């Protein structure tokens, strides 16, 4: 355990992670998110098949040590202990069970990613004490996490003006980039990081035409659900590209979270060879994949607009599709 403790500590001292868990009210902290991601990456390099369990065990042991000799800051560790138990023993399994229909075949390591678990921790802490009210906290955290549906062609009836989605239709996109914390480590990292660099360097006029401002991107995430080809939404030619989240809008009416489809991202990544390929060949493929991903984001943004008021009811897909082609060829 001493070797593992030293290995995980290379990402930063456990006291920083535990201090946030013990004193935070759940407001996101990019520095904490960055260290959280780095710690998971260290656990993965230790060849841990379920790195979140390794990190949880390490933090629990470190919390015991800090409580015994960490001074006044860790004299009372009630909140941190409750947070670890609620996140790993209750909310993550409850989320799995809640979405057993949608995500039953998705491997745990593609769902319980560091940034996703960080969002779970934030949701748990935002429920507030008393921490023994497990059912209340789990229910509230799930309600807060499940905040994305995406485009759904639901008819609004006069007898039901307040149309809502079915509870199991809402999910939590898995973050692969968070402003301030950067790109999540893992299999998508090099492609996503290069794609974001390409987008930041894209001609401002083209970005304007595509309604994409990199400075407004608070989070980039993927929709982990499988693609239901029988659903009417898949008939939209832009569906597989992704979209700005229509429910994450700032005070100025601008979208702030972009969601791509996991299937699309995986298809783009499939062109990147493994590390045993000659470096020049692999670098070229990574660049190609990043460019395709950047173009896909621009196409999706071009049909989403920059906010809910970008397009009115007179704008149809037949008018937007030529824009898609123009943006891609640009």
C-alpha positions in Angstrom: 0.0 0.0 0.0 2.9 2.4 0.7 4.0 2.0 -3.0 0.5 2.7 -4.2 0.2 5.7 -1.8 3.4 7.2 -3.2 2.3 6.5 -6.8 -1.1 8.2 -6.4 0.4 11.1 -4.5 2.4 12.1 -7.6 -0.9 13.7 -8.8 -1.0 15.8 -5.6 -1.5 15.3 -1.9 -4.6 13.6 -0.8 -5.3 16.4 1.7 -6.2 18.7 -1.2 -8.8 16.3 -2.6 -10.2 15.5 0.9 -10.1 19.1 2.0 -12.5 20.0 -0.8 -14.8 17.0 0.0 -14.8 18.0 3.7 -15.5 21.7 3.4 -17.0 22.4 0.0 -20.7 23.1 -0.7 -20.4 21.4 -4.1 -19.4 24.4 -6.2 -17.1 23.2 -9.0 -13.4 23.9 -8.4 -11.3 23.4 -11.6 -8.1 22.9 -9.6 -9.7 20.1 -7.6 -11.2 18.6 -10.8 -7.7 18.6 -12.4 -6.1 16.8 -9.5 -9.0 14.4 -9.4 -8.5 13.5 -13.0 -4.7 13.2 -12.6 -5.2 10.9 -9.6 -7.5 8.6 -11.6 -4.9 8.6 -14.4 -2.3 7.5 -11.9 -4.5 4.7 -10.7 -5.1 3.6 -14.3 -1.3 3.5 -14.9 -1.1 1.2 -11.9 -3.1 -1.2 -14.0 -6.1 -0.9 -11.8 -9.1 -2.2 -13.8 -11.5 -0.1 -11.7 -9.5 3.0 -10.9 -12.3 4.7 -9.0 -12.3 1.9 -6.4 -8.6 2.3 -6.0 -8.9 6.1 -5.5 -11.7 5.6 -3.1 -9.7 3.1 -1.0 -6.7 5.4 -1.0 -8.7 8.4 0.0 -10.4 6.5 2.9 -7.0 5.4 4.3 -5.5 8.9 3.8 -8.6 10.4 5.6 -7.9 8.1 8.6 -4.3 9.3 8.7 -5.2 12.9 8.4 -7.8 12.6 11.2 -5.2 11.1 13.5 -2.5 13.7 12.8 -3.7 16.3 10.3 -4.3 19.1 12.7 -7.5 21.2 13.2 -8.5 21.1 9.5 -9.3 17.4 9.7 -10.4 17.1 13.3 -14.0 16.6 12.0 -14.1 14.5 8.8 -17.9 13.8 8.9 -18.6 15.4 5.6 -15.7 13.9 3.7 -16.5 10.4 4.9 -20.1 10.8 4.1 -19.3 12.2 0.6 -17.0 9.2 -0.2 -19.7 6.7 1.0 -22.6 8.5 -0.8 -20.7 8.9 -4.1 -19.2 5.4 -4.4 -21.6 3.2 -2.5 -24.9 4.8 -3.3 -25.1 7.4 -6.1 -23.0 5.6 -8.7 -24.8 2.2 -8.2 -28.2 4.1 -8.2 -27.3 5.9 -11.4 -26.4 2.6 -13.0 -29.7 1.1 -11.9 -31.7 4.1 -13.0 -30.2 3.8 -16.5 -30.1 0.0 -16.8 -32.1 0.2 -20.0 -30.0 2.9 -21.8 -26.5 2.1 -20.4 -26.7 -1.6 -19.5 -24.0 -2.5 -22.1 -21.7 0.5 -21.5 -18.6 -0.6 -19.6 -18.1 1.0 -16.2 -14.8 2.5 -17.2 -16.5 4.5 -20.0 -19.1 5.8 -17.6 -17.4 6.3 -14.3 -14.7 8.5 -15.7 -12.9 11.0 -13.4 -14.8 14.1 -14.5 -18.1 12.2 -14.3 -17.4 11.1 -10.8 -16.4 14.6 -10.0 -19.8 15.9 -11.1 -21.4 13.2 -9.0 -19.4 14.5 -5.9 -20.5 18.0 -6.7 -24.1 16.9 -6.9 -23.9 15.0 -3.6 -22.4 17.9 -1.7 -24.9 20.4 -3.1 -27.7 18.4 -1.4 -26.3 19.5 2.0 -26.4 17.9 5.4 -27.7 16.0 7.4 -25.5 13.4 5.7 -27.3 10.4 7.2 -30.4 11.1 5.0 -29.1 8.8 2.3 -32.4 8.5 0.3 -32.9 12.2 0.1 -29.4 12.9 -1.0 -29.3 10.1 -3.6 -32.7 11.2 -5.0 -31.6 14.8 -5.2 -28.2 14.0 -6.7 -29.8 11.8 -9.5 -32.3 14.6 -10.2 -29.5 17.1 -10.6 -27.3 14.8 -12.6 -29.9 13.8 -15.1 -30.1 17.1 -16.9 -29.7 16.3 -20.6 -32.1 14.9 -23.3 -31.1 16.7 -26.5 -33.4 17.2 -29.3 -36.6 15.3 -29.1 -39.6 15.8 -31.4 -42.3 15.9 -28.8 -45.7 17.2 -29.7 -47.1 19.9 -27.4 -50.8 19.3 -26.8 -53.3 21.9 -25.7 -54.3 19.6 -22.9 -50.7 19.2 -21.7 -48.9 22.5 -22.3 -46.1 21.8 -19.8 -44.7 18.9 -21.8 -41.9 17.1 -20.0 -39.6 14.2 -20.8 -39.8 10.8 -19.2 -37.5 10.6 -16.1 -35.4 7.8 -17.6 -34.9 9.7 -20.9 -32.7 12.3 -19.1 -29.1 11.4 -18.6 -25.8 13.0 -17.5 -23.4 13.5 -20.4 -19.9 12.3 -19.6 -17.5 15.3 -19.5 -14.3 15.1 -21.6 -13.4 18.8 -21.2 -14.2 21.3 -18.4 -13.2 24.9 -18.5 -10.3 25.5 -16.2 -9.6 21.8 -15.6 -8.8 21.0 -19.2 -9.2 17.8 -21.2 -9.8 14.6 -19.3 -7.1 12.0 -19.6 -7.9 8.8 -21.3 -8.3 7.4 -24.8 -10.0 10.6 -26.2 -7.5 13.0 -24.7 -5.0 13.6 -27.6 -7.7 13.9 -30.2 -10.0 16.2 -28.2 -7.1 18.4 -27.1 -5.8 18.9 -30.6 -9.4 19.4 -31.9 -10.0 22.2 -29.4 -6.7 23.8 -30.4 -7.7 23.7 -34.0 -11.1 25.3 -33.1 -9.4 28.0 -31.2 -7.2 28.7 -34.2 -10.0 28.6 -36.8 -10.8 31.7 -38.7 -13.1 33.9 -36.7 -15.4 34.4 -39.6 -15.9 30.7 -40.0 -16.5 30.3 -36.3 -19.1 33.1 -36.5 -20.8 31.4 -39.4 -20.9 28.2 -37.4 -22.2 29.9 -34.2 -19.2 28.5 -32.3 -17.2 30.6 -29.8 -14.5 28.5 -28.1 -14.5 31.1 -25.3 -18.1 30.1 -24.4 -17.4 26.4 -24.1 -17.8 25.6 -20.4 -18.0 21.8 -20.9 -17.6 19.3 -23.7 -19.2 16.0 -23.0 -20.4 12.9 -24.8 -23.8 11.4 -24.8 -23.1 7.8 -23.7 -26.4 6.3 -24.9 -26.5 3.9 -27.9 -28.0 5.3 -31.0 -31.7 4.2 -31.5 -32.1 4.0 -35.2 -35.8 3.5 -34.9 -36.3 6.8 -33.0 -37.7 9.7 -35.1 -34.9 12.0 -33.9 -32.3 10.0 -35.9 -33.9 11.1 -39.1 -32.5 14.5 -38.6 -29.3 14.7 -40.8 -27.4 16.5 -38.0 -28.3 14.3 -35.1 -25.1 12.2 -35.2 -22.9 15.4 -35.2 -24.0 16.4 -31.7 -25.4 19.7 -30.4 -25.2 22.6 -28.0 -27.2 21.6 -24.9 -30.5 23.5 -25.3 -30.9 23.6 -21.5 -27.5 25.0 -20.6 -27.9 28.7 -21.3 -26.2 31.7 -19.7 -27.8 35.0 -18.7 -27.0 36.4 -22.1 -28.9 33.6 -23.8 -25.8 31.7 -25.1 -25.3 28.0 -25.0 -22.4 26.8 -22.8 -22.3 23.0 -22.9 -21.6 21.0 -26.1 -22.6 17.4 -26.3 -21.3 14.9 -28.9 -22.4 11.4 -29.6 -20.1 8.7 -28.1 -20.7 6.5 -31.1 -19.5 9.3 -33.4 -16.5 10.0 -31.3 -15.5 6.3 -31.2 -15.8 6.1 -35.0 -13.5 9.1 -35.4 -11.0 7.6 -32.8 -11.0 4.2 -34.6 -8.8 5.8 -37.3 -6.0 6.5 -34.8 -3.6 3.5 -34.7 -2.0 2.2 -31.5 1.3 3.5 -30.2 3.3 0.7 -31.8 2.7 2.4 -35.2 5.6 4.6 -36.6 5.4 8.0 -34.9 5.0 10.0 -38.1 2.1 7.9 -39.4 0.4 8.0 -36.0 0.8 11.8 -35.7 -0.8 12.2 -39.1 -3.7 10.1 -38.2 -4.2 11.9 -34.9 -4.3 15.2 -36.7 -6.8 13.8 -39.3 -9.0 12.6 -36.5 -8.8 15.8 -34.6 -9.6 17.8 -37.8 -12.7 15.6 -38.5 -13.8 16.0 -34.9 -13.4 19.8 -35.0 -15.4 19.8 -38.3 -18.1 17.7 -36.8 -18.4 20.1 -33.9 -18.7 23.1 -36.2 -21.4 21.3 -38.3 -23.4 20.5 -35.2 -23.0 24.0 -33.9 -24.1 25.5 -37.2 -27.5 23.7 -36.9 -27.9 24.4 -33.2 -27.2 28.1 -33.3 -25.5 30.1 -30.5 -28.7 30.2 -28.4 -32.4 29.4 -28.3 -33.2 32.6 -30.3 -30.8 32.0 -33.2 -33.4 30.3 -35.5 -37.1 31.0 -35.6 -39.8 28.6 -36.8 -39.3 29.6 -40.4 -35.8 28.1 -40.5 -36.0 24.5 -41.7 -33.4 21.8 -42.1 -33.6 22.2 -45.8 -32.2 25.6 -45.3 -29.6 24.5 -42.8 -28.2 21.5 -44.6 -26.4 23.6 -47.2 -24.8 25.4 -44.3 -23.6 22.1 -43.0 -22.0 21.2 -46.3 -20.4 24.6 -46.6 -19.0 24.5 -43.1 -17.5 21.1 -43.6 -15.8 21.9 -46.9 -14.4 25.1 -45.3 
